[in-house]
């Protein structure tokens, strides 16, 4: 487990499973997992899913939010502690275990099992991890051309590789350049909306304003570690204006993650199981020379209302997924 003060580069995990290749059904390589919890959007001690979705989750009860995240995952405290204590086992979230993932456009669950009748398909970009229904991603990429959208949707359904909409600016269609400040991506955490920093709208502010014409912070380009250090990010974290900010949380409602209902699962299996390429309920195999992807994120939170009583320093921000 990496120390809280570790740099982002310390969290790189070469050889991790990165979803499934649409044609060969083999795991794609992935370098990074998210350093924020997919449920509450806070950092701290997060554990990365080894099943290919690229998400991380709080399994510890270090604060009330962590406890809630564990309960949303359907884990008892004892089970979570067992997962964290065993470095030889993989942590697989239920979406990856049962191969049922949410479409990042409509939010509905669909089968991602390429050995059967898959309904949602994963973006081919290695560090993306997002899944889409063919029609949903086609409408996003071809909003003004129904024929092109229909043809593209058919190609995705036929398992042709695709790049999802978050990899270009929604305004100028420009691509990311992390070495150029103005060309940094701002990606929404709730939907496939991305801006370049230079295109980021003024109604996605980097500060909360109190008063008659108050507004909530929606963008973060510098995050605060538990020890008070300010950490600059190469991507801006945002909630776009389609998502209402709950003042008490500092984020939109945290009901965006859906796991398969246990009632719909023939046999309940342990999340601690090893990956098995023969089992349709198991995730793709991962490199066995890697330890469990459990890490202490250097980021404690970017939704500071509940955990931080002081604003994060910043000069400007971006939209983040």
Short mmCIF file of the C-alpha atoms (twelve columns), coordinates in Angstrom:
data_MODEL
# 
_entry.id   MODEL 
# 
loop_
_atom_site.group_PDB 
_atom_site.id 
_atom_site.type_symbol 
_atom_site.label_atom_id 
_atom_site.label_alt_id 
_atom_site.label_comp_id 
_atom_site.label_asym_id 
_atom_site.label_seq_id 
_atom_site.Cartn_x 
_atom_site.Cartn_y 
_atom_site.Cartn_z 
_atom_site.pdbx_PDB_model_num 
ATOM 1   C CA . UNK A 1   0.000   0.000   0.000   1 
ATOM 2   C CA . UNK A 2   1.578   3.260   -1.117  1 
ATOM 3   C CA . UNK A 3   1.966   6.061   1.436   1 
ATOM 4   C CA . UNK A 4   -0.543  8.906   1.383   1 
ATOM 5   C CA . UNK A 5   2.131   11.322  0.275   1 
ATOM 6   C CA . UNK A 6   3.137   9.295   -2.769  1 
ATOM 7   C CA . UNK A 7   3.181   10.972  -6.144  1 
ATOM 8   C CA . UNK A 8   0.861   10.046  -8.970  1 
ATOM 9   C CA . UNK A 9   3.688   8.231   -10.730 1 
ATOM 10  C CA . UNK A 10  4.069   5.931   -7.724  1 
ATOM 11  C CA . UNK A 11  0.550   4.651   -8.343  1 
ATOM 12  C CA . UNK A 12  1.250   3.353   -11.846 1 
ATOM 13  C CA . UNK A 13  0.603   -0.344  -12.199 1 
ATOM 14  C CA . UNK A 14  2.000   -1.722  -15.492 1 
ATOM 15  C CA . UNK A 15  0.448   -4.994  -16.527 1 
ATOM 16  C CA . UNK A 16  -2.964  -4.570  -14.925 1 
ATOM 17  C CA . UNK A 17  -5.973  -5.903  -16.752 1 
ATOM 18  C CA . UNK A 18  -7.573  -3.177  -18.817 1 
ATOM 19  C CA . UNK A 19  -10.922 -4.451  -20.023 1 
ATOM 20  C CA . UNK A 20  -11.314 -6.715  -23.009 1 
ATOM 21  C CA . UNK A 21  -10.220 -6.444  -26.605 1 
ATOM 22  C CA . UNK A 22  -13.402 -6.445  -28.694 1 
ATOM 23  C CA . UNK A 23  -12.029 -8.938  -31.204 1 
ATOM 24  C CA . UNK A 24  -9.790  -11.323 -29.265 1 
ATOM 25  C CA . UNK A 25  -11.530 -11.082 -25.852 1 
ATOM 26  C CA . UNK A 26  -8.053  -10.758 -24.320 1 
ATOM 27  C CA . UNK A 27  -7.383  -8.256  -21.519 1 
ATOM 28  C CA . UNK A 28  -6.094  -4.851  -22.594 1 
ATOM 29  C CA . UNK A 29  -3.067  -3.381  -20.800 1 
ATOM 30  C CA . UNK A 30  -3.816  -0.616  -18.311 1 
ATOM 31  C CA . UNK A 31  -1.360  1.661   -16.561 1 
ATOM 32  C CA . UNK A 32  -3.434  3.614   -14.079 1 
ATOM 33  C CA . UNK A 33  -6.467  3.180   -11.893 1 
ATOM 34  C CA . UNK A 34  -8.488  6.118   -10.654 1 
ATOM 35  C CA . UNK A 35  -7.125  7.739   -7.494  1 
ATOM 36  C CA . UNK A 36  -10.631 8.811   -6.430  1 
ATOM 37  C CA . UNK A 37  -13.464 6.617   -5.241  1 
ATOM 38  C CA . UNK A 38  -16.031 6.014   -7.997  1 
ATOM 39  C CA . UNK A 39  -18.885 6.198   -5.476  1 
ATOM 40  C CA . UNK A 40  -18.155 9.320   -3.394  1 
ATOM 41  C CA . UNK A 41  -15.498 11.051  -5.580  1 
ATOM 42  C CA . UNK A 42  -13.171 11.452  -2.605  1 
ATOM 43  C CA . UNK A 43  -9.621  10.169  -2.302  1 
ATOM 44  C CA . UNK A 44  -7.774  8.629   0.626   1 
ATOM 45  C CA . UNK A 45  -7.265  4.876   0.874   1 
ATOM 46  C CA . UNK A 46  -8.852  3.528   -2.280  1 
ATOM 47  C CA . UNK A 47  -8.620  0.031   -3.752  1 
ATOM 48  C CA . UNK A 48  -8.477  -0.396  -7.518  1 
ATOM 49  C CA . UNK A 49  -10.688 -2.942  -9.238  1 
ATOM 50  C CA . UNK A 50  -8.610  -5.534  -11.102 1 
ATOM 51  C CA . UNK A 51  -11.444 -6.455  -13.449 1 
ATOM 52  C CA . UNK A 52  -10.751 -3.852  -16.114 1 
ATOM 53  C CA . UNK A 53  -13.183 -1.018  -15.363 1 
ATOM 54  C CA . UNK A 54  -10.325 1.148   -14.059 1 
ATOM 55  C CA . UNK A 55  -12.344 2.387   -11.070 1 
ATOM 56  C CA . UNK A 56  -11.323 2.583   -7.427  1 
ATOM 57  C CA . UNK A 57  -13.384 2.282   -4.266  1 
ATOM 58  C CA . UNK A 58  -13.174 2.906   -0.530  1 
ATOM 59  C CA . UNK A 59  -13.074 -0.392  1.332   1 
ATOM 60  C CA . UNK A 60  -11.894 1.084   4.626   1 
ATOM 61  C CA . UNK A 61  -13.983 2.770   7.307   1 
ATOM 62  C CA . UNK A 62  -11.528 5.607   7.859   1 
ATOM 63  C CA . UNK A 63  -14.409 8.063   7.664   1 
ATOM 64  C CA . UNK A 64  -18.193 7.958   7.317   1 
ATOM 65  C CA . UNK A 65  -17.977 8.239   3.544   1 
ATOM 66  C CA . UNK A 66  -15.683 5.222   3.357   1 
ATOM 67  C CA . UNK A 67  -18.129 3.175   5.385   1 
ATOM 68  C CA . UNK A 68  -20.986 4.138   3.079   1 
ATOM 69  C CA . UNK A 69  -18.954 3.217   0.002   1 
ATOM 70  C CA . UNK A 70  -18.218 -0.201  1.444   1 
ATOM 71  C CA . UNK A 71  -21.914 -0.768  2.080   1 
ATOM 72  C CA . UNK A 72  -22.803 0.300   -1.464  1 
ATOM 73  C CA . UNK A 73  -20.294 -2.282  -2.678  1 
ATOM 74  C CA . UNK A 74  -22.204 -4.886  -0.663  1 
ATOM 75  C CA . UNK A 75  -19.223 -5.742  1.554   1 
ATOM 76  C CA . UNK A 76  -19.235 -6.386  5.265   1 
ATOM 77  C CA . UNK A 77  -16.441 -4.797  7.269   1 
ATOM 78  C CA . UNK A 78  -14.919 -8.234  7.791   1 
ATOM 79  C CA . UNK A 79  -14.954 -9.064  4.080   1 
ATOM 80  C CA . UNK A 80  -13.397 -5.710  3.174   1 
ATOM 81  C CA . UNK A 81  -10.633 -6.229  5.727   1 
ATOM 82  C CA . UNK A 82  -9.966  -9.699  4.293   1 
ATOM 83  C CA . UNK A 83  -9.620  -8.266  0.788   1 
ATOM 84  C CA . UNK A 84  -7.212  -5.573  1.955   1 
ATOM 85  C CA . UNK A 85  -5.139  -8.045  3.974   1 
ATOM 86  C CA . UNK A 86  -4.535  -10.532 1.155   1 
ATOM 87  C CA . UNK A 87  -2.109  -9.236  -1.476  1 
ATOM 88  C CA . UNK A 88  -2.320  -12.461 -3.489  1 
ATOM 89  C CA . UNK A 89  -5.988  -12.057 -4.346  1 
ATOM 90  C CA . UNK A 90  -7.620  -9.681  -6.808  1 
ATOM 91  C CA . UNK A 91  -10.391 -7.282  -5.905  1 
ATOM 92  C CA . UNK A 92  -13.116 -7.446  -8.538  1 
ATOM 93  C CA . UNK A 93  -16.137 -5.157  -8.348  1 
ATOM 94  C CA . UNK A 94  -19.503 -6.773  -9.058  1 
ATOM 95  C CA . UNK A 95  -19.837 -5.059  -12.425 1 
ATOM 96  C CA . UNK A 96  -16.648 -6.717  -13.636 1 
ATOM 97  C CA . UNK A 97  -17.273 -10.017 -11.854 1 
ATOM 98  C CA . UNK A 98  -20.679 -10.537 -13.428 1 
ATOM 99  C CA . UNK A 99  -19.784 -8.721  -16.649 1 
ATOM 100 C CA . UNK A 100 -22.606 -6.234  -16.341 1 
ATOM 101 C CA . UNK A 101 -21.527 -2.626  -16.809 1 
ATOM 102 C CA . UNK A 102 -23.340 0.669   -17.024 1 
ATOM 103 C CA . UNK A 103 -23.519 2.620   -20.237 1 
ATOM 104 C CA . UNK A 104 -21.710 5.877   -19.475 1 
ATOM 105 C CA . UNK A 105 -24.239 7.742   -21.619 1 
ATOM 106 C CA . UNK A 106 -27.628 6.469   -20.369 1 
ATOM 107 C CA . UNK A 107 -26.545 4.891   -17.077 1 
ATOM 108 C CA . UNK A 108 -28.363 1.596   -17.654 1 
ATOM 109 C CA . UNK A 109 -26.788 -1.771  -16.947 1 
ATOM 110 C CA . UNK A 110 -26.035 -4.090  -19.830 1 
ATOM 111 C CA . UNK A 111 -24.136 -7.298  -20.388 1 
ATOM 112 C CA . UNK A 112 -20.496 -6.780  -21.340 1 
ATOM 113 C CA . UNK A 113 -19.849 -10.502 -21.793 1 
ATOM 114 C CA . UNK A 114 -18.227 -10.830 -25.210 1 
ATOM 115 C CA . UNK A 115 -18.570 -14.598 -25.069 1 
ATOM 116 C CA . UNK A 116 -22.342 -14.171 -25.154 1 
ATOM 117 C CA . UNK A 117 -24.810 -11.497 -26.321 1 
ATOM 118 C CA . UNK A 118 -22.990 -8.361  -25.203 1 
ATOM 119 C CA . UNK A 119 -25.080 -5.174  -24.885 1 
ATOM 120 C CA . UNK A 120 -22.438 -2.637  -23.866 1 
ATOM 121 C CA . UNK A 121 -18.923 -2.280  -25.264 1 
ATOM 122 C CA . UNK A 122 -15.777 -0.697  -23.864 1 
ATOM 123 C CA . UNK A 123 -13.920 2.237   -25.371 1 
ATOM 124 C CA . UNK A 124 -10.641 1.077   -26.925 1 
ATOM 125 C CA . UNK A 125 -8.489  3.721   -25.208 1 
ATOM 126 C CA . UNK A 126 -6.423  1.851   -22.637 1 
ATOM 127 C CA . UNK A 127 -6.927  4.209   -19.691 1 
ATOM 128 C CA . UNK A 128 -10.616 4.899   -20.340 1 
ATOM 129 C CA . UNK A 129 -12.626 1.933   -19.045 1 
ATOM 130 C CA . UNK A 130 -16.058 3.311   -19.996 1 
ATOM 131 C CA . UNK A 131 -18.773 1.195   -21.583 1 
ATOM 132 C CA . UNK A 132 -21.559 2.237   -23.974 1 
ATOM 133 C CA . UNK A 133 -24.573 0.866   -25.758 1 
ATOM 134 C CA . UNK A 134 -23.856 1.008   -29.513 1 
ATOM 135 C CA . UNK A 135 -26.804 3.350   -30.152 1 
ATOM 136 C CA . UNK A 136 -25.875 5.615   -27.239 1 
ATOM 137 C CA . UNK A 137 -22.275 6.184   -28.306 1 
ATOM 138 C CA . UNK A 138 -23.346 6.526   -31.940 1 
ATOM 139 C CA . UNK A 139 -25.790 9.332   -31.090 1 
ATOM 140 C CA . UNK A 140 -23.069 11.133  -29.142 1 
ATOM 141 C CA . UNK A 141 -20.543 10.909  -31.956 1 
ATOM 142 C CA . UNK A 142 -22.996 11.630  -34.793 1 
ATOM 143 C CA . UNK A 143 -25.705 13.839  -33.237 1 
ATOM 144 C CA . UNK A 144 -26.697 15.473  -36.539 1 
ATOM 145 C CA . UNK A 145 -26.533 12.521  -38.885 1 
ATOM 146 C CA . UNK A 146 -28.971 9.702   -38.192 1 
ATOM 147 C CA . UNK A 147 -27.675 7.552   -41.035 1 
ATOM 148 C CA . UNK A 148 -24.051 7.798   -39.901 1 
ATOM 149 C CA . UNK A 149 -25.144 7.134   -36.322 1 
ATOM 150 C CA . UNK A 150 -27.064 4.047   -37.383 1 
ATOM 151 C CA . UNK A 151 -24.140 2.669   -39.379 1 
ATOM 152 C CA . UNK A 152 -21.680 3.407   -36.590 1 
ATOM 153 C CA . UNK A 153 -23.929 1.763   -34.002 1 
ATOM 154 C CA . UNK A 154 -24.086 -1.368  -36.133 1 
ATOM 155 C CA . UNK A 155 -20.289 -1.420  -36.348 1 
ATOM 156 C CA . UNK A 156 -19.918 -1.134  -32.566 1 
ATOM 157 C CA . UNK A 157 -22.496 -3.904  -32.080 1 
ATOM 158 C CA . UNK A 158 -20.385 -6.005  -34.469 1 
ATOM 159 C CA . UNK A 159 -17.481 -5.430  -32.051 1 
ATOM 160 C CA . UNK A 160 -15.550 -2.919  -34.098 1 
ATOM 161 C CA . UNK A 161 -13.221 -0.894  -31.891 1 
ATOM 162 C CA . UNK A 162 -14.194 2.714   -31.142 1 
ATOM 163 C CA . UNK A 163 -13.020 5.760   -29.224 1 
ATOM 164 C CA . UNK A 164 -15.660 7.332   -27.001 1 
ATOM 165 C CA . UNK A 165 -16.586 11.054  -26.913 1 
ATOM 166 C CA . UNK A 166 -14.598 11.975  -23.807 1 
ATOM 167 C CA . UNK A 167 -11.366 11.895  -25.802 1 
ATOM 168 C CA . UNK A 168 -12.083 15.124  -27.675 1 
ATOM 169 C CA . UNK A 169 -13.312 18.570  -26.640 1 
ATOM 170 C CA . UNK A 170 -17.066 18.970  -27.013 1 
ATOM 171 C CA . UNK A 171 -16.562 22.536  -28.232 1 
ATOM 172 C CA . UNK A 172 -13.572 22.580  -30.592 1 
ATOM 173 C CA . UNK A 173 -13.078 18.816  -31.107 1 
ATOM 174 C CA . UNK A 174 -9.433  19.286  -30.100 1 
ATOM 175 C CA . UNK A 175 -7.363  16.528  -28.503 1 
ATOM 176 C CA . UNK A 176 -5.533  16.483  -25.197 1 
ATOM 177 C CA . UNK A 177 -1.958  17.664  -24.743 1 
ATOM 178 C CA . UNK A 178 -0.922  17.371  -21.100 1 
ATOM 179 C CA . UNK A 179 2.233   19.389  -21.771 1 
ATOM 180 C CA . UNK A 180 0.201   22.436  -22.829 1 
ATOM 181 C CA . UNK A 181 -1.852  23.997  -20.027 1 
ATOM 182 C CA . UNK A 182 -4.545  25.308  -22.362 1 
ATOM 183 C CA . UNK A 183 -4.871  21.883  -23.980 1 
ATOM 184 C CA . UNK A 184 -5.499  19.981  -20.743 1 
ATOM 185 C CA . UNK A 185 -8.714  17.994  -20.661 1 
ATOM 186 C CA . UNK A 186 -11.546 18.750  -18.261 1 
ATOM 187 C CA . UNK A 187 -13.649 15.597  -17.989 1 
ATOM 188 C CA . UNK A 188 -16.990 15.258  -16.228 1 
ATOM 189 C CA . UNK A 189 -17.185 12.581  -13.523 1 
ATOM 190 C CA . UNK A 190 -20.818 11.853  -14.356 1 
ATOM 191 C CA . UNK A 191 -21.221 11.880  -18.148 1 
ATOM 192 C CA . UNK A 192 -19.227 11.848  -21.424 1 
ATOM 193 C CA . UNK A 193 -18.617 15.602  -21.528 1 
ATOM 194 C CA . UNK A 194 -15.086 16.902  -22.015 1 
ATOM 195 C CA . UNK A 195 -13.632 20.358  -22.604 1 
ATOM 196 C CA . UNK A 196 -10.171 21.634  -23.231 1 
ATOM 197 C CA . UNK A 197 -9.148  24.114  -20.556 1 
ATOM 198 C CA . UNK A 198 -9.268  26.932  -23.097 1 
ATOM 199 C CA . UNK A 199 -12.884 26.017  -23.938 1 
ATOM 200 C CA . UNK A 200 -14.140 25.530  -20.376 1 
ATOM 201 C CA . UNK A 201 -17.385 27.550  -19.862 1 
ATOM 202 C CA . UNK A 202 -17.586 30.207  -17.176 1 
ATOM 203 C CA . UNK A 203 -20.568 28.439  -15.584 1 
ATOM 204 C CA . UNK A 204 -18.223 25.664  -14.459 1 
ATOM 205 C CA . UNK A 205 -16.443 27.719  -11.754 1 
ATOM 206 C CA . UNK A 206 -13.391 26.878  -9.675  1 
ATOM 207 C CA . UNK A 207 -14.677 28.542  -6.525  1 
ATOM 208 C CA . UNK A 208 -17.858 28.517  -4.497  1 
ATOM 209 C CA . UNK A 209 -19.480 31.921  -4.148  1 
ATOM 210 C CA . UNK A 210 -21.685 32.746  -1.158  1 
ATOM 211 C CA . UNK A 211 -24.374 35.383  -1.282  1 
ATOM 212 C CA . UNK A 212 -27.528 36.327  -3.237  1 
ATOM 213 C CA . UNK A 213 -26.090 35.137  -6.556  1 
ATOM 214 C CA . UNK A 214 -24.197 32.219  -5.074  1 
ATOM 215 C CA . UNK A 215 -22.961 29.228  -7.010  1 
ATOM 216 C CA . UNK A 216 -21.167 26.006  -6.222  1 
ATOM 217 C CA . UNK A 217 -17.690 25.015  -7.294  1 
ATOM 218 C CA . UNK A 218 -17.711 22.635  -10.254 1 
ATOM 219 C CA . UNK A 219 -14.056 22.405  -11.327 1 
ATOM 220 C CA . UNK A 220 -10.797 21.420  -9.627  1 
ATOM 221 C CA . UNK A 221 -7.337  21.578  -11.138 1 
ATOM 222 C CA . UNK A 222 -5.437  21.523  -7.843  1 
ATOM 223 C CA . UNK A 223 -6.367  19.051  -5.135  1 
ATOM 224 C CA . UNK A 224 -5.402  18.920  -1.483  1 
ATOM 225 C CA . UNK A 225 -3.667  15.979  0.160   1 
ATOM 226 C CA . UNK A 226 -4.406  15.020  3.789   1 
ATOM 227 C CA . UNK A 227 -1.157  16.652  4.916   1 
ATOM 228 C CA . UNK A 228 -2.202  19.968  3.392   1 
ATOM 229 C CA . UNK A 229 0.004   19.790  0.300   1 
ATOM 230 C CA . UNK A 230 -1.513  21.090  -2.925  1 
ATOM 231 C CA . UNK A 231 -1.206  18.647  -5.810  1 
ATOM 232 C CA . UNK A 232 -1.589  19.889  -9.371  1 
ATOM 233 C CA . UNK A 233 -3.375  17.549  -11.749 1 
ATOM 234 C CA . UNK A 234 -2.744  17.084  -15.447 1 
ATOM 235 C CA . UNK A 235 -6.504  16.800  -15.942 1 
ATOM 236 C CA . UNK A 236 -9.193  19.051  -14.525 1 
ATOM 237 C CA . UNK A 237 -11.942 17.409  -12.481 1 
ATOM 238 C CA . UNK A 238 -15.423 18.783  -13.151 1 
ATOM 239 C CA . UNK A 239 -19.143 18.232  -12.874 1 
ATOM 240 C CA . UNK A 240 -20.742 19.725  -15.956 1 
ATOM 241 C CA . UNK A 241 -23.910 21.819  -15.674 1 
ATOM 242 C CA . UNK A 242 -26.189 18.884  -16.508 1 
ATOM 243 C CA . UNK A 243 -25.679 17.689  -12.930 1 
ATOM 244 C CA . UNK A 244 -27.121 19.571  -9.957  1 
ATOM 245 C CA . UNK A 245 -24.646 20.084  -7.124  1 
ATOM 246 C CA . UNK A 246 -25.968 19.118  -3.686  1 
ATOM 247 C CA . UNK A 247 -24.656 21.793  -1.346  1 
ATOM 248 C CA . UNK A 248 -24.215 19.470  1.621   1 
ATOM 249 C CA . UNK A 249 -22.137 17.049  -0.447  1 
ATOM 250 C CA . UNK A 250 -20.356 19.413  -2.810  1 
ATOM 251 C CA . UNK A 251 -21.109 16.865  -5.551  1 
ATOM 252 C CA . UNK A 252 -24.164 15.691  -7.477  1 
ATOM 253 C CA . UNK A 253 -26.229 12.912  -5.895  1 
ATOM 254 C CA . UNK A 254 -24.136 9.842   -5.301  1 
ATOM 255 C CA . UNK A 255 -26.592 7.381   -6.778  1 
ATOM 256 C CA . UNK A 256 -24.870 7.084   -10.153 1 
ATOM 257 C CA . UNK A 257 -23.207 3.692   -9.620  1 
ATOM 258 C CA . UNK A 258 -25.378 0.617   -10.200 1 
ATOM 259 C CA . UNK A 259 -24.270 -2.901  -9.354  1 
ATOM 260 C CA . UNK A 260 -26.048 -6.080  -10.486 1 
ATOM 261 C CA . UNK A 261 -28.834 -7.090  -8.109  1 
ATOM 262 C CA . UNK A 262 -27.945 -10.192 -6.177  1 
ATOM 263 C CA . UNK A 263 -31.463 -11.484 -6.861  1 
ATOM 264 C CA . UNK A 264 -30.553 -11.617 -10.550 1 
ATOM 265 C CA . UNK A 265 -27.364 -13.585 -9.887  1 
ATOM 266 C CA . UNK A 266 -27.841 -17.396 -9.899  1 
ATOM 267 C CA . UNK A 267 -25.083 -18.047 -7.353  1 
ATOM 268 C CA . UNK A 268 -23.500 -15.466 -5.072  1 
ATOM 269 C CA . UNK A 269 -19.702 -15.618 -5.354  1 
ATOM 270 C CA . UNK A 270 -17.028 -14.008 -3.247  1 
ATOM 271 C CA . UNK A 271 -15.485 -10.767 -4.531  1 
ATOM 272 C CA . UNK A 272 -12.139 -12.140 -3.434  1 
ATOM 273 C CA . UNK A 273 -12.035 -14.922 -6.047  1 
ATOM 274 C CA . UNK A 274 -9.154  -15.144 -8.487  1 
ATOM 275 C CA . UNK A 275 -9.800  -14.349 -12.129 1 
ATOM 276 C CA . UNK A 276 -10.521 -17.436 -14.219 1 
ATOM 277 C CA . UNK A 277 -10.542 -17.313 -18.045 1 
ATOM 278 C CA . UNK A 278 -12.840 -20.345 -18.244 1 
ATOM 279 C CA . UNK A 279 -15.625 -18.911 -16.091 1 
ATOM 280 C CA . UNK A 280 -18.063 -16.491 -17.784 1 
ATOM 281 C CA . UNK A 281 -18.576 -14.733 -14.452 1 
ATOM 282 C CA . UNK A 282 -14.913 -14.060 -13.906 1 
ATOM 283 C CA . UNK A 283 -13.011 -10.979 -15.117 1 
ATOM 284 C CA . UNK A 284 -10.139 -11.160 -17.603 1 
ATOM 285 C CA . UNK A 285 -6.872  -12.478 -16.131 1 
ATOM 286 C CA . UNK A 286 -4.342  -9.983  -14.840 1 
ATOM 287 C CA . UNK A 287 -0.575  -10.066 -14.568 1 
ATOM 288 C CA . UNK A 288 0.338   -12.227 -11.598 1 
ATOM 289 C CA . UNK A 289 3.595   -10.418 -10.860 1 
ATOM 290 C CA . UNK A 290 1.651   -7.416  -9.633  1 
ATOM 291 C CA . UNK A 291 0.389   -6.982  -6.114  1 
ATOM 292 C CA . UNK A 292 -3.200  -6.114  -5.374  1 
ATOM 293 C CA . UNK A 293 -3.961  -2.614  -6.651  1 
ATOM 294 C CA . UNK A 294 -4.683  -1.146  -3.246  1 
ATOM 295 C CA . UNK A 295 -3.199  2.255   -2.744  1 
ATOM 296 C CA . UNK A 296 -3.334  5.336   -0.601  1 
ATOM 297 C CA . UNK A 297 -4.262  8.103   -2.962  1 
ATOM 298 C CA . UNK A 298 -2.390  11.366  -2.476  1 
ATOM 299 C CA . UNK A 299 -5.764  13.037  -2.974  1 
ATOM 300 C CA . UNK A 300 -8.060  13.203  0.017   1 
ATOM 301 C CA . UNK A 301 -10.973 14.906  -1.661  1 
ATOM 302 C CA . UNK A 302 -12.001 17.216  -4.443  1 
ATOM 303 C CA . UNK A 303 -15.534 17.601  -3.053  1 
ATOM 304 C CA . UNK A 304 -14.527 19.472  0.093   1 
ATOM 305 C CA . UNK A 305 -17.864 20.464  1.625   1 
ATOM 306 C CA . UNK A 306 -18.185 17.427  3.846   1 
ATOM 307 C CA . UNK A 307 -14.505 16.785  4.611   1 
ATOM 308 C CA . UNK A 308 -12.705 20.102  4.139   1 
ATOM 309 C CA . UNK A 309 -13.788 23.334  5.744   1 
ATOM 310 C CA . UNK A 310 -11.477 25.490  3.618   1 
ATOM 311 C CA . UNK A 311 -11.380 26.037  -0.134  1 
ATOM 312 C CA . UNK A 312 -8.834  24.389  -2.397  1 
ATOM 313 C CA . UNK A 313 -6.321  26.864  -3.847  1 
ATOM 314 C CA . UNK A 314 -6.537  27.207  -7.619  1 
ATOM 315 C CA . UNK A 315 -6.039  29.592  -10.487 1 
ATOM 316 C CA . UNK A 316 -8.406  27.934  -12.924 1 
ATOM 317 C CA . UNK A 317 -9.909  24.539  -13.488 1 
ATOM 318 C CA . UNK A 318 -11.306 21.950  -15.828 1 
ATOM 319 C CA . UNK A 319 -14.122 19.571  -16.470 1 
ATOM 320 C CA . UNK A 320 -13.391 16.090  -15.272 1 
ATOM 321 C CA . UNK A 321 -14.927 12.763  -15.661 1 
# 
